[in-house]
Amino acid sequence: MAESAGKAAPDAPSHMAHGDPVETCPGVFIARIPLPKPPGSVNVALLHDVEGWTVFDTGVRSAAAEARWETLLEGLVGRRGHLARIVVSHMHSDHSGMAGWLAQRSGAVLAMSAAEYLTGRMLEAVNAGPAPEAAVAYQRRAGWPEDDIAAYRAAFGGYRKAIHPLPGAYVRLREGDSLSIGGRQWQVRTIAGHSPEQVCLQDTGGNILLAGDTVLSRISPNVSVPTWEPEANPLQDWLTGLERLTRWPRTQMVIPGHGAPIADAAARARALVAEHEAALARVLEALDQPRRAIDLFETLFHKPVTRATRFLASGESLAHLHSLRARGQVAPRTDERGVVWWQRV
């Protein structure tokens, strides 16, 4: 969530948000699908192959996204073949929301990692009903006041509204798999943290990396403890994944899920690790007295946290606390109301 400097690729197409898709290298086109909320758009890749197009990520369910995809399908895809495969980096609605629509329209096969597909299907089902009491208890432990918890209950179900239902079957992608598309070999890389098993695709020739939300050019991806796994340590998962990323073959252009391309994924990964290690140090310093997860917002974030962003903020606050707990540096105490207070050991 925090703003930080990222190095854009020197030949990054600054006009990518407008007009036709940009062919970043032979057979690889990048377009932006509009989002109704910040960051305003999601980057999608269209990979050309004589056997049919592959798309990487899809955008959120919306009329604007449908209109944009109509243009892409009738123009770029329609003139040069059909849509054969949909690769979704992760189950967040801004990346998976149009996958069901595209699959139903084209007959294309959906490909995802198992954890992302199954988590997405689970959230579809859960969001069809009222907010689970386990999720409400999660917010109470973080320190949310009762009026915010009531608002959470009232607004619950947004994930289901933001996606077209995923197809009932999929092709599983695993770490190390290889996809042959348009004469290029794309290696599947998976990194946990931002989501359970996010997929990146790397051209083994070293030309391009489709990074999803693993690294972003100007902001840090949100890394939150999920309500359905309240004891998780996603920040450590992500930091470990970023360390692995620094050892991947260097690429000429990195396409993140949002924002401008990045010239050097490894350098960006190291900067993100340093940023979050600094945040962990600030949180640890702030815990000289007991604090709740929601008491750490000013310590962690440069911008005020609103009711609209409180869910992401408290999840990220808990992610930092759980990382410090795993390192043996902080300990929790639960009061009689079910609120958890954290303090430095």
KEKE-3310 file (N, C-alpha, C; in steps of 0.2 Angstrom, whole numbers, plus 5000, padded with zeros to 4 digits):
npx = (5004:5010:5018:5032:5048:5051:5060:5057:5055:5067:5062:5048:5031:5023:5011:5002:4990:4980:4971:4977:4983:5000:5014:5026:5036:5040:5025:5020:5008:5003:4990:4978:4966:4951:4948:4936:4941:4955:4970:4966:4968:4971:4985:4986:4991:4993:4996:5003:5000:5000:4991:4982:4977:4984:4979:4984:4979:4964:4956:4943:4926:4915:4905:4913:4925:4920:4917:4930:4936:4928:4932:4946:4945:4938:4946:4962:4963:4953:4957:4968:4967:4960:4954:4962:4967:4967:4976:4977:4984:4982:4968:4962:4949:4952:4960:4955:4942:4935:4938:4929:4919:4926:4930:4917:4913:4922:4926:4939:4952:4954:4968:4977:4985:4983:4980:4976:4965:4956:4954:4948:4936:4931:4929:4919:4908:4907:4904:4891:4883:4879:4891:4904:4905:4918:4925:4921:4925:4938:4940:4936:4946:4957:4954:4944:4930:4913:4904:4911:4912:4899:4896:4905:4898:4887:4891:4897:4900:4905:4915:4910:4901:4910:4916:4914:4908:4920:4925:4920:4930:4948:4965:4979:4992:5009:5024:5038:5033:5031:5026:5023:5022:5019:5032:5040:5046:5038:5041:5033:5032:5029:5023:5020:5010:5006:4994:4988:4996:5002:5004:5018:5024:5038:5048:5059:5069:5074:5068:5056:5045:5030:5023:5012:5005:5016:5028:5027:5028:5027:5021:5019:5014:4998:5000:4992:4985:4974:4956:4951:4962:4968:4980:4990:5006:5009:5018:5031:5031:5030:5042:5051:5048:5052:5065:5069:5065:5075:5085:5081:5083:5089:5078:5073:5062:5049:5033:5022:5007:5000:5002:5018:5030:5044:5062:5071:5068:5074:5081:5070:5063:5073:5072:5059:5059:5068:5061:5050:5056:5061:5048:5044:5054:5049:5037:5040:5047:5037:5029:5032:5023:5007:4998:4984:4981:4975:4980:4992:4992:4996:5010:5013:5008:5008:4998:4981:4971:4955:4938:4935:4947:4951:4949:4960:4971:4971:4973:4986:4993:4992:4999:5012:5013:5012:5023:5034:5030:5033:5047:5050:5049:5038:5023:5006:4991:4975:4961:4946:4936:4939:4948:4964:4980:4996:5013:5031:5043)
npy = (4994:5006:5020:5020:5021:5015:5007:5011:5003:5008:5009:5009:5009:5023:5027:5017:5016:5020:5019:5007:4990:4988:4982:4974:4966:4954:4946:4948:4957:4971:4977:4988:4986:4994:4999:5001:5007:5014:5005:5010:5004:4988:4978:4968:4954:4949:4935:4930:4915:4903:4893:4899:4912:4917:4924:4934:4937:4947:4958:4966:4962:4971:4984:4992:4985:4974:4980:4985:4972:4967:4975:4972:4958:4958:4965:4965:4951:4944:4947:4939:4926:4915:4915:4905:4901:4906:4913:4916:4926:4927:4925:4937:4949:4959:4954:4941:4943:4944:4932:4921:4926:4928:4915:4908:4915:4912:4899:4896:4888:4889:4892:4891:4892:4879:4883:4896:4895:4886:4894:4905:4899:4895:4908:4913:4905:4907:4921:4922:4921:4928:4938:4927:4922:4919:4928:4940:4939:4940:4953:4959:4955:4962:4975:4983:4995:4993:4999:4999:4986:4982:4989:4982:4969:4973:4976:4965:4952:4958:4952:4942:4949:4956:4947:4937:4920:4908:4895:4878:4869:4868:4870:4865:4875:4873:4877:4878:4873:4873:4883:4883:4896:4904:4902:4905:4900:4899:4900:4894:4903:4903:4913:4915:4925:4939:4934:4916:4907:4914:4916:4919:4922:4918:4922:4911:4915:4926:4939:4944:4947:4942:4948:4949:4954:4952:4960:4978:4994:5006:5006:4996:4979:4974:4965:4954:4946:4933:4932:4919:4912:4914:4914:4915:4918:4928:4938:4934:4924:4931:4939:4929:4924:4935:4935:4923:4928:4937:4929:4924:4922:4937:4950:4959:4967:4970:4966:4972:4969:4981:4998:5006:4997:4988:4990:4981:4967:4961:4971:4979:4970:4968:4981:4982:4972:4979:4990:4984:4978:4989:4994:4984:4986:4999:4996:4987:4995:5004:4996:4997:4998:4990:4987:4988:4980:4989:5001:5003:5009:5023:5021:5012:5017:5029:5037:5042:5030:5025:5021:5013:5008:5001:4987:4981:4988:4984:4970:4970:4976:4966:4956:4961:4960:4947:4942:4947:4941:4927:4929:4929:4941:4949:4947:4942:4947:4942:4951:4952:4955:4950:4956:4958:4962:4968:4967:4972:4959)
npz = (5000:5002:4995:4985:4977:4960:4947:4931:4915:4902:4889:4891:4887:4888:4884:4885:4891:4883:4867:4855:4859:4864:4856:4864:4861:4848:4845:4857:4866:4875:4885:4893:4905:4911:4928:4941:4952:4961:4957:4944:4932:4925:4919:4905:4896:4879:4870:4855:4845:4832:4835:4842:4853:4869:4884:4897:4913:4917:4921:4931:4934:4924:4915:4908:4907:4899:4887:4883:4881:4871:4861:4860:4857:4844:4837:4838:4841:4833:4820:4819:4823:4836:4853:4864:4876:4894:4905:4922:4934:4948:4960:4964:4961:4952:4943:4940:4937:4924:4918:4918:4909:4897:4895:4893:4882:4872:4873:4877:4887:4904:4914:4929:4945:4958:4971:4969:4960:4968:4979:4974:4970:4982:4988:4980:4983:4997:4998:4993:5004:5021:5030:5036:5053:5058:5050:5055:5068:5066:5062:5074:5083:5077:5082:5077:5078:5083:5075:5063:5060:5059:5047:5039:5039:5032:5019:5014:5002:4991:4983:4975:4967:4959:4950:4936:4937:4939:4927:4928:4927:4926:4920:4929:4934:4939:4948:4939:4927:4909:4896:4879:4868:4854:4848:4859:4875:4890:4907:4921:4936:4954:4967:4984:4996:4992:4987:4988:4979:4968:4950:4939:4923:4914:4900:4894:4886:4891:4888:4893:4908:4914:4928:4936:4952:4959:4960:4959:4951:4957:4969:4984:4984:4992:5006:5015:5030:5028:5031:5032:5035:5049:5056:5048:5040:5029:5025:5027:5018:5006:5006:5006:4993:4985:4987:4981:4968:4965:4960:4948:4930:4922:4915:4900:4900:4912:4915:4926:4936:4937:4932:4926:4916:4922:4923:4930:4938:4949:4956:4959:4968:4978:4983:4988:4998:5007:5010:5017:5028:5034:5038:5047:5057:5061:5066:5077:5085:5089:5097:5111:5120:5124:5109:5097:5081:5073:5078:5072:5060:5056:5058:5049:5036:5023:5019:5025:5033:5027:5030:5018:5015:5026:5028:5020:5026:5039:5038:5032:5042:5052:5045:5046:5060:5063:5056:5064:5076:5072:5071:5085:5091:5096:5106:5107:5116:5122:5126:5137:5128:5116:5109:5102:5108:5105:5110:5111:5115)
capx = (5000:5015:5022:5040:5051:5052:5063:5053:5060:5068:5057:5041:5026:5019:5004:4999:4983:4976:4972:4978:4988:5007:5018:5032:5041:5036:5020:5018:5005:5001:4984:4976:4958:4950:4946:4932:4944:4962:4975:4963:4968:4976:4989:4985:4995:4990:5002:5000:5002:4996:4986:4977:4979:4984:4979:4987:4975:4958:4952:4937:4919:4912:4903:4919:4930:4917:4918:4937:4938:4925:4937:4952:4943:4935:4951:4968:4962:4949:4960:4974:4966:4955:4957:4963:4969:4966:4980:4975:4990:4979:4961:4959:4944:4954:4964:4951:4935:4933:4940:4923:4916:4930:4930:4911:4912:4927:4928:4946:4953:4957:4974:4978:4988:4978:4978:4972:4958:4952:4952:4943:4929:4928:4926:4913:4903:4906:4901:4884:4879:4881:4898:4905:4907:4925:4928:4919:4929:4945:4940:4936:4953:4961:4952:4938:4925:4907:4901:4914:4910:4892:4897:4908:4893:4882:4895:4900:4898:4908:4919:4905:4899:4916:4919:4910:4910:4925:4923:4920:4936:4954:4971:4983:4999:5014:5031:5043:5030:5033:5021:5026:5017:5022:5040:5043:5045:5037:5042:5029:5035:5024:5025:5014:5011:5000:4989:4991:5000:5002:5008:5021:5027:5045:5051:5066:5075:5076:5065:5050:5042:5024:5024:5006:5006:5022:5031:5024:5033:5027:5018:5020:5007:4995:5001:4987:4983:4967:4951:4950:4968:4970:4986:4995:5012:5010:5023:5037:5030:5031:5049:5055:5047:5056:5072:5070:5065:5082:5090:5078:5086:5087:5074:5073:5056:5045:5026:5018:4999:4997:5007:5023:5035:5050:5068:5075:5064:5078:5082:5064:5062:5077:5069:5053:5061:5071:5055:5046:5061:5060:5042:5044:5057:5045:5031:5043:5048:5030:5026:5035:5017:5002:4994:4980:4983:4972:4983:4998:4991:5001:5016:5014:5006:5010:4991:4976:4966:4948:4933:4935:4953:4952:4950:4966:4975:4971:4976:4993:4995:4992:5004:5018:5014:5013:5030:5037:5029:5037:5054:5051:5050:5032:5019:5000:4987:4968:4957:4940:4931:4942:4953:4971:4985:5003:5019:5037:5045)
capy = (5000:5012:5023:5019:5022:5009:5009:5009:5001:5014:5010:5008:5013:5027:5028:5010:5016:5023:5016:5000:4987:4989:4976:4975:4962:4950:4942:4950:4963:4973:4982:4990:4985:4999:4997:5006:5010:5014:5010:5013:4999:4982:4976:4961:4952:4945:4932:4927:4909:4901:4888:4903:4917:4916:4930:4933:4941:4949:4963:4965:4962:4978:4985:4995:4979:4970:4984:4984:4966:4967:4979:4967:4952:4959:4968:4961:4943:4942:4947:4935:4920:4914:4915:4898:4900:4911:4912:4921:4926:4925:4925:4944:4950:4964:4949:4935:4945:4943:4925:4917:4929:4926:4907:4906:4918:4910:4892:4895:4885:4893:4890:4894:4887:4876:4887:4902:4893:4884:4899:4909:4896:4896:4914:4914:4902:4911:4928:4921:4922:4933:4937:4922:4924:4919:4934:4945:4939:4942:4961:4961:4954:4967:4981:4987:4997:4989:5002:4997:4979:4982:4991:4976:4964:4976:4977:4958:4949:4961:4948:4938:4954:4958:4942:4932:4914:4904:4889:4873:4865:4872:4867:4867:4877:4872:4880:4875:4871:4877:4884:4885:4900:4908:4901:4906:4895:4903:4896:4896:4904:4904:4916:4916:4931:4944:4929:4910:4904:4918:4914:4923:4919:4921:4920:4908:4918:4932:4945:4948:4943:4944:4948:4950:4958:4950:4967:4984:4999:5012:5004:4989:4975:4973:4958:4953:4940:4932:4930:4912:4908:4920:4913:4914:4923:4929:4943:4930:4920:4935:4941:4923:4923:4940:4933:4919:4931:4940:4924:4922:4926:4944:4951:4966:4971:4967:4969:4971:4969:4988:5003:5005:4992:4989:4987:4976:4964:4959:4977:4981:4965:4970:4988:4980:4969:4984:4994:4981:4977:4995:4994:4980:4989:5004:4992:4984:5001:5006:4991:4997:4997:4986:4991:4983:4980:4996:5006:5004:5012:5028:5018:5008:5019:5036:5040:5041:5024:5026:5015:5010:5004:4998:4980:4980:4990:4979:4964:4971:4977:4959:4953:4963:4958:4939:4941:4949:4935:4922:4930:4929:4948:4952:4942:4944:4945:4944:4954:4949:4957:4946:4961:4956:4967:4966:4971:4969:4954)
capz = (5000:5003:4989:4985:4970:4956:4941:4925:4909:4898:4883:4894:4883:4893:4881:4885:4894:4878:4861:4854:4863:4862:4855:4867:4858:4843:4847:4864:4866:4882:4885:4900:4906:4916:4934:4943:4958:4961:4953:4938:4927:4926:4913:4903:4890:4874:4867:4849:4843:4827:4837:4846:4858:4876:4888:4904:4917:4913:4924:4935:4930:4924:4908:4904:4905:4894:4881:4881:4879:4865:4856:4859:4853:4838:4833:4838:4841:4828:4814:4819:4826:4841:4860:4865:4883:4898:4911:4928:4939:4955:4961:4966:4956:4947:4939:4938:4936:4917:4916:4916:4904:4892:4894:4890:4875:4867:4874:4879:4893:4910:4918:4936:4950:4961:4977:4967:4958:4973:4984:4971:4970:4989:4989:4976:4987:5004:4996:4992:5010:5025:5032:5041:5060:5059:5047:5060:5074:5064:5062:5081:5086:5075:5085:5073:5082:5082:5069:5057:5060:5056:5040:5035:5037:5027:5013:5013:4996:4985:4978:4970:4962:4955:4945:4932:4940:4936:4924:4933:4927:4924:4919:4934:4933:4944:4948:4934:4921:4904:4891:4873:4865:4848:4848:4866:4881:4896:4913:4927:4943:4958:4973:4989:5000:4990:4986:4990:4974:4962:4945:4935:4917:4912:4894:4896:4882:4895:4886:4897:4913:4916:4935:4940:4957:4964:4961:4956:4949:4961:4976:4987:4984:4998:5009:5021:5033:5026:5036:5032:5038:5053:5059:5042:5040:5022:5023:5026:5012:5001:5007:5004:4986:4982:4987:4975:4962:4963:4957:4941:4924:4921:4909:4897:4902:4917:4915:4932:4936:4937:4932:4921:4916:4927:4920:4933:4943:4955:4959:4962:4973:4984:4986:4992:5004:5011:5012:5022:5034:5038:5041:5053:5062:5064:5070:5083:5090:5091:5102:5118:5124:5120:5103:5092:5074:5070:5081:5069:5053:5055:5058:5042:5030:5022:5018:5030:5031:5028:5031:5012:5015:5033:5027:5017:5030:5045:5035:5031:5049:5055:5042:5049:5067:5062:5054:5070:5081:5070:5073:5092:5094:5099:5108:5108:5122:5120:5131:5138:5122:5110:5105:5103:5110:5104:5113:5110:5120)
cpx = (5004:5018:5029:5042:5052:5055:5059:5058:5061:5064:5050:5036:5022:5012:5000:4992:4978:4977:4973:4983:4995:5010:5025:5038:5037:5031:5017:5015:5002:4995:4982:4968:4956:4947:4942:4935:4951:4965:4972:4963:4972:4979:4987:4989:4992:4996:5000:5004:4998:4991:4981:4980:4979:4983:4981:4983:4969:4954:4946:4931:4916:4910:4909:4924:4927:4918:4925:4939:4934:4929:4943:4950:4941:4941:4957:4967:4958:4952:4966:4973:4960:4958:4956:4964:4969:4971:4979:4981:4987:4972:4958:4955:4947:4958:4960:4944:4931:4934:4934:4919:4919:4930:4923:4910:4916:4928:4935:4946:4956:4963:4976:4982:4982:4975:4974:4965:4953:4950:4947:4936:4926:4925:4920:4907:4902:4903:4894:4880:4881:4889:4899:4907:4914:4928:4927:4923:4936:4945:4940:4942:4957:4960:4947:4933:4918:4904:4904:4913:4903:4892:4900:4903:4889:4885:4897:4896:4901:4912:4915:4902:4904:4919:4913:4912:4915:4922:4924:4926:4942:4960:4976:4990:5003:5020:5035:5039:5032:5028:5024:5020:5021:5030:5043:5042:5044:5037:5037:5033:5029:5027:5019:5015:5005:4994:4992:4996:5000:5007:5011:5023:5033:5047:5058:5071:5077:5073:5060:5048:5035:5023:5018:5007:5012:5026:5027:5029:5033:5025:5020:5014:5005:4997:4997:4986:4975:4962:4950:4956:4971:4976:4992:5000:5013:5016:5030:5037:5032:5039:5053:5055:5051:5063:5074:5070:5071:5087:5087:5083:5084:5083:5075:5067:5051:5038:5023:5010:4996:5003:5012:5027:5041:5056:5071:5071:5068:5079:5076:5062:5066:5074:5063:5054:5064:5065:5051:5050:5061:5054:5041:5048:5053:5040:5034:5045:5042:5027:5030:5029:5012:4998:4990:4983:4981:4976:4990:4998:4996:5008:5018:5013:5007:5003:4986:4972:4959:4944:4934:4942:4955:4953:4957:4972:4976:4974:4983:4996:4997:4998:5011:5019:5015:5021:5035:5037:5033:5045:5055:5052:5044:5028:5012:4996:4980:4965:4950:4935:4934:4946:4960:4976:4992:5008:5025:5039:5051)
cpy = (5006:5014:5022:5019:5015:5012:5007:5007:5007:5015:5008:5012:5017:5028:5022:5011:5018:5019:5009:4997:4988:4983:4977:4971:4957:4945:4943:4957:4965:4978:4983:4989:4990:4996:5002:5010:5010:5007:5012:5008:4993:4980:4969:4960:4948:4942:4928:4920:4907:4896:4892:4907:4915:4923:4929:4939:4945:4955:4961:4965:4969:4979:4988:4990:4975:4974:4984:4978:4964:4970:4974:4961:4953:4962:4964:4954:4941:4942:4942:4928:4920:4914:4907:4896:4906:4909:4917:4920:4924:4927:4932:4946:4955:4960:4944:4937:4943:4936:4921:4919:4927:4919:4905:4909:4914:4902:4891:4892:4889:4889:4894:4889:4885:4880:4893:4900:4891:4889:4904:4906:4896:4903:4916:4911:4906:4918:4928:4922:4928:4932:4932:4925:4924:4925:4940:4945:4941:4950:4963:4961:4960:4974:4985:4988:4993:4992:5000:4990:4978:4984:4985:4971:4967:4975:4970:4956:4953:4957:4945:4943:4957:4953:4939:4925:4910:4898:4883:4868:4870:4867:4870:4869:4876:4876:4875:4872:4875:4877:4886:4889:4904:4908:4903:4901:4900:4898:4899:4897:4905:4907:4917:4923:4936:4940:4922:4907:4908:4916:4920:4919:4922:4918:4918:4911:4924:4939:4948:4943:4946:4943:4948:4955:4956:4956:4972:4989:5004:5011:4997:4985:4974:4966:4957:4946:4939:4930:4923:4908:4913:4920:4913:4919:4925:4934:4939:4926:4924:4937:4935:4922:4929:4938:4928:4923:4934:4935:4921:4925:4933:4945:4958:4970:4967:4970:4967:4971:4976:4993:5002:4999:4993:4986:4982:4973:4963:4965:4980:4976:4967:4977:4986:4977:4974:4988:4991:4979:4983:4996:4990:4983:4995:5001:4990:4990:5004:5002:4991:4997:4993:4990:4985:4984:4987:5002:5008:5007:5018:5026:5015:5012:5027:5040:5038:5034:5026:5020:5010:5005:5001:4991:4978:4982:4986:4973:4964:4972:4970:4955:4954:4960:4950:4938:4942:4943:4929:4922:4930:4936:4952:4946:4946:4943:4947:4946:4950:4950:4953:4950:4958:4962:4965:4970:4967:4965:4957)
cpz = (5000:4996:4990:4977:4966:4950:4935:4919:4905:4892:4885:4890:4887:4890:4881:4888:4889:4871:4860:4858:4860:4862:4858:4864:4853:4846:4854:4865:4873:4881:4892:4900:4912:4922:4937:4949:4957:4961:4946:4932:4929:4919:4911:4897:4885:4870:4861:4847:4837:4829:4841:4851:4865:4879:4895:4908:4913:4915:4928:4931:4930:4916:4905:4902:4899:4887:4879:4878:4872:4859:4854:4855:4846:4833:4833:4837:4835:4821:4813:4822:4832:4848:4862:4873:4887:4904:4916:4933:4946:4955:4963:4960:4951:4942:4936:4936:4929:4914:4914:4910:4897:4890:4891:4883:4870:4867:4876:4886:4898:4913:4924:4940:4954:4967:4975:4964:4963:4978:4981:4971:4977:4990:4986:4980:4994:5003:4994:4998:5014:5027:5037:5048:5061:5056:5052:5066:5072:5064:5070:5084:5084:5078:5082:5078:5079:5076:5062:5055:5057:5048:5036:5034:5032:5020:5010:5006:4990:4980:4973:4965:4957:4950:4942:4935:4936:4933:4929:4932:4924:4923:4925:4932:4939:4943:4944:4928:4915:4899:4885:4869:4860:4848:4854:4871:4887:4902:4918:4933:4947:4965:4978:4992:4998:4989:4988:4985:4968:4956:4941:4929:4915:4905:4896:4892:4885:4892:4890:4902:4915:4924:4939:4946:4962:4965:4957:4955:4954:4968:4978:4986:4991:5000:5015:5024:5031:5031:5037:5034:5043:5056:5054:5043:5032:5020:5023:5020:5006:5000:5004:4996:4983:4982:4982:4968:4960:4960:4950:4936:4923:4914:4906:4899:4907:4917:4922:4931:4935:4936:4926:4921:4920:4923:4923:4939:4950:4959:4963:4968:4979:4987:4990:4998:5009:5014:5018:5028:5038:5041:5047:5058:5065:5069:5077:5088:5093:5097:5109:5123:5120:5115:5100:5085:5071:5072:5077:5062:5052:5055:5052:5036:5029:5021:5023:5028:5032:5029:5024:5012:5021:5032:5025:5022:5036:5043:5035:5038:5052:5052:5045:5056:5067:5060:5060:5075:5079:5071:5081:5095:5097:5101:5109:5115:5121:5126:5132:5132:5116:5106:5107:5103:5109:5107:5111:5116:5123)
residu = (MET:ALA:GLU:SER:ALA:GLY:LYS:ALA:ALA:PRO:ASP:ALA:PRO:SER:HIS:MET:ALA:HIS:GLY:ASP:PRO:VAL:GLU:THR:CYS:PRO:GLY:VAL:PHE:ILE:ALA:ARG:ILE:PRO:LEU:PRO:LYS:PRO:PRO:GLY:SER:VAL:ASN:VAL:ALA:LEU:LEU:HIS:ASP:VAL:GLU:GLY:TRP:THR:VAL:PHE:ASP:THR:GLY:VAL:ARG:SER:ALA:ALA:ALA:GLU:ALA:ARG:TRP:GLU:THR:LEU:LEU:GLU:GLY:LEU:VAL:GLY:ARG:ARG:GLY:HIS:LEU:ALA:ARG:ILE:VAL:VAL:SER:HIS:MET:HIS:SER:ASP:HIS:SER:GLY:MET:ALA:GLY:TRP:LEU:ALA:GLN:ARG:SER:GLY:ALA:VAL:LEU:ALA:MET:SER:ALA:ALA:GLU:TYR:LEU:THR:GLY:ARG:MET:LEU:GLU:ALA:VAL:ASN:ALA:GLY:PRO:ALA:PRO:GLU:ALA:ALA:VAL:ALA:TYR:GLN:ARG:ARG:ALA:GLY:TRP:PRO:GLU:ASP:ASP:ILE:ALA:ALA:TYR:ARG:ALA:ALA:PHE:GLY:GLY:TYR:ARG:LYS:ALA:ILE:HIS:PRO:LEU:PRO:GLY:ALA:TYR:VAL:ARG:LEU:ARG:GLU:GLY:ASP:SER:LEU:SER:ILE:GLY:GLY:ARG:GLN:TRP:GLN:VAL:ARG:THR:ILE:ALA:GLY:HIS:SER:PRO:GLU:GLN:VAL:CYS:LEU:GLN:ASP:THR:GLY:GLY:ASN:ILE:LEU:LEU:ALA:GLY:ASP:THR:VAL:LEU:SER:ARG:ILE:SER:PRO:ASN:VAL:SER:VAL:PRO:THR:TRP:GLU:PRO:GLU:ALA:ASN:PRO:LEU:GLN:ASP:TRP:LEU:THR:GLY:LEU:GLU:ARG:LEU:THR:ARG:TRP:PRO:ARG:THR:GLN:MET:VAL:ILE:PRO:GLY:HIS:GLY:ALA:PRO:ILE:ALA:ASP:ALA:ALA:ALA:ARG:ALA:ARG:ALA:LEU:VAL:ALA:GLU:HIS:GLU:ALA:ALA:LEU:ALA:ARG:VAL:LEU:GLU:ALA:LEU:ASP:GLN:PRO:ARG:ARG:ALA:ILE:ASP:LEU:PHE:GLU:THR:LEU:PHE:HIS:LYS:PRO:VAL:THR:ARG:ALA:THR:ARG:PHE:LEU:ALA:SER:GLY:GLU:SER:LEU:ALA:HIS:LEU:HIS:SER:LEU:ARG:ALA:ARG:GLY:GLN:VAL:ALA:PRO:ARG:THR:ASP:GLU:ARG:GLY:VAL:VAL:TRP:TRP:GLN:ARG:VAL)
# end
